[in-house]
Amino acid sequence: MRNRTAASLMLAAPLFAFLLVFYFYPIASFLLRSVNTAEITDTIPATTAALADWNGENLPDEAVYAALVTDLNASAQSAAILGRRLNALDPGMRTVVRKATAAARELAAATPAEMKAGLIEADAKWGSHATWSLIRHETRIATVTFLLSAVDVQREDGGLEFRTGGEALFLPIFLRTLAISLTVTLICVVVGYPVAWVIAMASPRTAGWLMLMVLVPFWLSILARTAAWIIVLQGNGPVNSFLMSIGLTDGPLQLVYNRFGVVLVMVHVMLPFLVLPLTNSIRAIPKAYFQAAANLGAPPVRAFVHVIFPLTVPGMWAGGFIVFILSIGYYITPALVGGPNDQMISSFIAFYTNQSINWSLASALSAWLLGGMLVLVMLSQRVVAPMIRRVT
Amino acid sequence: MRRYLAMLACAAGLIGLVPGMASARDLTIVAWGGVGQEAQRAAFFEPYTKATGMKILEDQNPLLAKVRSMVESGNVTWDLLDQESAEAIIGCEEGLFEKLDWSQIDKSKYAEHVHSDCGYGFYTAGNILAYDGDRFADNPPASWADFFDTAKYPGKRGLWNTPKGALEVALMGDGVPAGDVYKVLRTPEGVDRAFAKLDSVKKDILLWSSGAEFLSRLASGEYVMTYAWNGRIATTNATDKKNFKIAWDAGYTYVTDQLVIVKGSPNAAQAMEYIKFIHQHPELQAEYTKRTFYSSTSLASLDHLSDDVKAQLPLIPDRLQHGVPVDDEFWVENLDSLTERFNTWAAQ
């Protein structure tokens, strides 16, 4: 027996190796960027070492300033990376670092005291305690700054503070992502249930055709389907023309580039993910149950509510859960048919990855998203699944 | 087990081979796709291959992020990229691009301020106010103030989904002359003023993220007017028989795209030869201009163009009084913080 297990493990080994190398390793190494400070410690190694001795109370010693001048002169490229990284934490620091880089070139042969004075003269921020505590904080082994700012928490005078009102960016977007996903899931269940029911109850021939109608859009490219919806829903598109021709509205309705469009198109894209598992679970209910319920005197509605419906709950839950999880990470549809206030969290991850190149923040947002998903999956497995089992 | 080990060794060997293979590839040039890339192919790539026998590989979307991961991982598969000037400067400072050997290039026959340390400026695009001429025969929008006047011109207006451009036109719409835009924008009050102007029409603004997007929305009537790139407007008029108009006199910004060589490119020397080739052939630059309606940086190329084409370019003398070059220094320093503010503004 043990040999068998070992053999099957051996057979699965390439799969494990594949997952490890091409799935878990890249994900882990990207997620680590959210707490990693190597980017900054590698660019200013001498300053990092010198700052370790700083008591953190007054301004750092002249030795720290001298170390910074050495670091900045060592590589212009490092200085640029330092500027970008600090700028992500405190807007304006790119300029401060640039001024220091220019000054450092002049100060290469100066005394430490002159270096300190020179840097502060280049930009007053070098004479500010806040600048240095920021740098010291970001040169420790790990930083939680990005994980915090991904949920709108920032450091203010040593304490932590939520960004409020008009300043908050990510929390509202996480909430919006959750709200859109829930809406889409609920609509999918309401719309998809009857479809699944009809397919499951139909004769094999009819069911085949109906299934094909669900699957054909499923096989089409999401991009093509989304673009088609834009054409159908736009201001002078067929839907608006029809509504105006029958006199229902005077002017064109805004059906696309808003929340309505996003939800509508996402429901269309996600529907097959609900219908397929649900159809299977309805099909799996033995026909004898219907007859048994009828024989015991239950009218059709009662038989459905008390006998059949509970049996379809696992299928509905599975389908709904797939739709919900897929929706949460959704990117392309909101990007194309949504306005700026319909964008979901993944579009911000893409933005910080590709456009702003703030990979630490992108990684922090991903970490929260992934963590949230894992919690949801676990809740579904541990809490909801046993509940469903008890009900059925 | 031995077989697995052998397979593993094979795989390792293959991975080891990749960098070796990379150095043997052809010169790979990366542009932004669409009309611009087709025009580069016809105007530059094909003549270059014909003249030198060197083949050129193409790719699309040279995002700075991708360059950075290539340079960091040491697996450089791109050689020559098309970057906007601000990105060319940022990438240059961060060591993602090679410094160009300017001793090999005579800058004297070129417009000023189009090159940077790492970037050879090769065309200039205008960021302009565009509208459908068929829609506004009687009272066309003529200024950025009209762009922000939703009473006079009801409907959605398009802006690029980035503060770069949006803030400039907001100030022009608020009465700041094109030449003073960056002076105002450099003050905190100026930035607030620009955002306040954007706020005043927020519900009528629909941001776009690509040239294709503003073109299709302009054609479908979704946009009454939009901030756009002049070349896309002019080429669509030429190929799709549209009557899109550009309000040049409203004021516009212009930006130069530069060719940069990726740091550590095994074909760096050949990439430099390609730049020199373009540099020595103003007639090819004129060909590129004819196909894109973007201004070549080579003044000599103007001799090869008809008046009809010249009338549609951003860099012609009697138009320049309305135009202002995008201030790269300003955006290199402020892009990150203003983008965050812009995103927060747009997301609410």
Contacts between the chains, C-beta under 8 A, distances in Angstrom:
chain1	res1	chain2	res2	distance
A	10	B	1	7.8
A	13	B	4	7.2
A	14	B	4	7.4
A	75	B	95	7.8
A	76	B	93	7.0
A	76	B	95	7.6
A	77	B	93	7.3
A	77	B	94	6.0
A	77	B	95	3.2
A	79	B	93	8.0
A	80	B	90	7.7
A	80	B	93	3.8
A	80	B	94	4.4
A	80	B	95	7.1
A	81	B	94	5.8
A	84	B	90	8.0
A	84	B	94	6.9
A	84	B	336	7.6
A	87	B	336	5.3
A	87	B	337	7.2
A	88	B	336	6.4
A	91	B	336	6.5
A	91	B	337	3.1
A	91	B	340	7.1
A	92	B	337	6.6
A	94	B	332	7.5
A	94	B	333	5.7
A	94	B	336	7.0
A	95	B	333	4.9
A	98	B	333	7.5
A	166	B	344	7.1
A	166	B	348	7.0
A	167	B	344	7.0
A	168	B	344	7.9
A	169	B	340	7.3
A	169	B	343	6.6
A	169	B	344	4.7
A	169	B	347	6.4
A	172	B	347	7.1
A	172	B	348	7.5
A	173	B	347	6.3
A	234	B	220	5.4
A	234	B	222	5.7
A	235	B	220	6.9
A	235	B	221	5.9
A	235	B	222	5.3
A	236	B	220	6.2
A	236	B	221	5.3
A	237	B	220	7.8
A	257	B	156	7.9
A	257	B	206	5.5
A	257	B	222	7.8
A	335	B	209	7.3
A	339	B	206	6.5
A	339	B	207	7.6
A	340	B	161	7.2
A	340	B	207	5.5
A	340	B	346	3.5
A	340	B	347	5.9
A	341	B	346	7.1
A	341	B	347	5.6
A	341	B	348	6.3
A	343	B	347	6.6
A	348	B	343	7.5
A	351	B	343	7.4
A	353	B	65	6.0
A	354	B	63	5.1
A	354	B	65	4.7
A	354	B	66	7.7
A	355	B	63	7.6
A	355	B	65	7.4
A	355	B	339	7.8
A	356	B	336	6.3
A	356	B	339	6.1
A	357	B	64	6.1
A	357	B	65	4.9
A	357	B	68	6.2
A	358	B	336	7.5
A	359	B	65	7.8
